[in-house]
Amino acid sequence: MLAVKNILGAKHDLWEVNTERSYHEEFTVEKPTTPPDENRLEATPALTS
């Protein structure tokens, strides 16, 4: 919409819109450094009769 307003004579800087970090999807997520829990239950196939 700001580009349209610029066509009509406004002076909006389109490169300054939504420049905050939370707007962009360029986040990196650190993987946990702890090893998997050895006591964790694993899925097993169902028994059939």
PADOSE-294900 format. One record per residue (C-alpha): residue in three letters; x negated, y negated, z. Coordinates in steps of 0.001 Angstrom, whole numbers, plus 500000, padded with zeros to 6 digits. Layout:
alaXYZ;...
This chain:
met500000500000500000;leu497097497646500683;ala495855498175497139;val499238497083495816;lys499108494003498044;asn495626493255496646;ile497065493322493127;leu499594490753494300;gly496837488473495616;ala495898489686499123;lys492268490317500086;his492374493621502029;asp489105495594502246;leu490248499089501286;trp486973500661502456;glu487650499594506047;val490941501474506333;asn490932504561508585;thr487186504571509199;glu487440505829512783;arg485915509249513346;ser489148510843514550;tyr490806510188511197;his488362512220509114;glu488140515999509070;glu484349516140509129;phe484103517541512646;thr481788520383513520;val482704522787516268;glu479929524401518234;lys480254528123518712;pro480056529389522283;thr476581530498523272;thr477740533078525805;pro477848536702524683;pro481225538420524376;asp482695539813527585;glu481694543457527944;asn484817544145530035;arg487155542920527317;leu489720545455526159;glu489524546473522525;ala492492547354520352;thr492877551089519745;pro495040552864517193;ala498417554108518435;leu498671557799519237;thr501032559797517071;ser502535563154517964;
